[in-house]
Amino acid sequence: MTKRILISLDIDGTLEVGDPPGDLTMEMVRIAKSKGYIIGTCSDRPLSTQRKILTQYNIEIEFAVSKHMLPDVKEQFEADVYCHIGDRDDLDRQYAIKADFDFMWPDEAAAHHWFHK
């Protein structure tokens, strides 16, 4: 049986299009999406901005939320694995732990099989 995987992405410091740029490329996000993973963003940026960033790269996301809304994501989507990827210990990691998500740093995630063919 295939596991359902949900990946929550911070933007700044995590994605190559962030400010500062992070280790995850938009192509890596496309690859994860093509594998059927539930992909969304979880950032301090306004929700409309989060969606716009991914849309301009032709990547459809299932959710865009603020960091404190990660528990809502878990309630909304059924998955076997919930993982938030971010670059800040005081925000990303703490919110992930609080929401009972796994957590990865961007460089760890960039090497993970989820993002490679």
Secondary structure, DSSP 8 states (H G I E B T S, - for coil): ----EEEEE--TTTBTTSSS--SB-HHHHHHHHHTT-EEEEE-SS-HHHHHHHHHTTT---SEEE-GGGHHHHHHH---SEEEEE-S-IIIIIHHHHHTT-EEE-HHHHHHSGGG--
